[in-house]
Amino acid sequence: MKHSGLALLFCLFLGGACLHAQEQGSLGEGVAGQARNDGKDNANDKGKGDAELPNYAVSVEPFYLFNGGLRLNVEKRLSAREWVELNVTGYILSYREITESGLYLSDPEEGGHVTSNSDFYRFTELSGFGLGGTYKYYAWKTIYFSANVAYTYYNVGYLDWNFLPYEEDGLVFYEYGSQNTHQQFNKVLGNLCIGVRSFFTHKYMIEFYGGLGYAHSFYNPDKRAYNETSFGFGYKGVYPVFGMKLGLNIP
């Protein structure tokens, strides 16, 4: 229910942004005007009464910070309506000890990190990276459709309970206790989205998008899977997509 509410709130917000984009329409009129004139991929083409379309754009996605990451996007215009985009993501959360609460590791008293990717369970550390590509087609004014494919690697540290060996008087004994364990995830994703791009000026841009994607994650099944929610490290299946970009247009 929590994720459904967030998705509904985002859809309402995206709808409002679309209406605002229609009223603004500056960059979109340039795109539509250029397409009507000759449809050629010419950096010097202009829309009717609007500034020159940019050839490139760079942006960041601040929402990734909530999961210990940051995403950088570099875009190139192919034609009046088509863009391609390179997506690079990095993740880093340094080691933070978890305070044990009896045997219930999913609900420790304090410490560690908690993100949506961890199904809101605490973990000790995170590192990783992602690489993806996006194709965008502006169907009308500033509104576009996009297709994305991506690969993400996560290395997650977490507190696990197991029988730990120790030696005493030349004999090996096992004691049940906790230790920091690592799980690696290799995740392949794809999604289809609709988005709207607007700007503060012709130099600064803001973008909102939402849609649906499919994820498949590969990991060691004998370790913690983090696959209980649609955002988990190890989740496999359909998941909601939404985000926001802040960036610069480059001539």
C-alpha positions, 0 to 999 in steps of 0.5 A: 500500500505504501508503494501504491500511494507513492505511485499514485502521488507521482502520477498526479504530479506527473500529470500536473507537470504535463499540463504545465509543459503544454502551457510553457511549450518553448522547447517543444514548439522548437521541436515541432517546428523543426520537424514540420520544416524539414525534419533534418538533424541540423544543429542550426535549425530553429523552431518558430520563434524559439531558441535553438535546440540543444545538441546535448544535455547532462543531468543528475537524478537526486532521488538515487541519493535515498538508496546510497547512489547517484545517477548521471545522464548524458544525452545527445540529440539525433534528430528533431524528435529523437534523443539517445542517453547514456546512464551511469550510476554509482553506489557507496555506503560505508561500513556501519555496525548494526546493533543486534536485537536478540535473534531478530536481525531484520529489526535491530535496535539501531545502526546500519543502513536502511534503503528501499533496495534492502526491502527496508531491512538494515545492512552494514555497507553497500558498493556498486555501479550501473550502466544503461542506455535510453532511447527517447522519442518526443511524440508531442511538444515536450512529452516523450516516450522512452525505452531503457536497458541497464545492468547494475551490480551490488555488493551488499554487506549484512549481519548474518547468524551462523555456526562459527568455528573456534579452536580450544585445546587443539579441538575445533568447536562451533558457536552460534553467533553473528558475522558480517557477510556479503552478497553480490547481485547482478541485475538486468533491467528494462523499462518503458516510460512516458516523460515530460521535459521542461526548463527554468531557462533555455540552459537549465532543464527539469524532467519527470518520468514514470512507467513500468519495468522488468528486472531479473537478478542473479545472486547466491540463493544460500544468502539473503536475497532482498527480494520481498519488494519490487525495489529489492536488490534481488527482486525479479519481476515487474516494478514501477518506474519514476524519477526526476532529472535536473540538468543543463542543455548544451548547444 
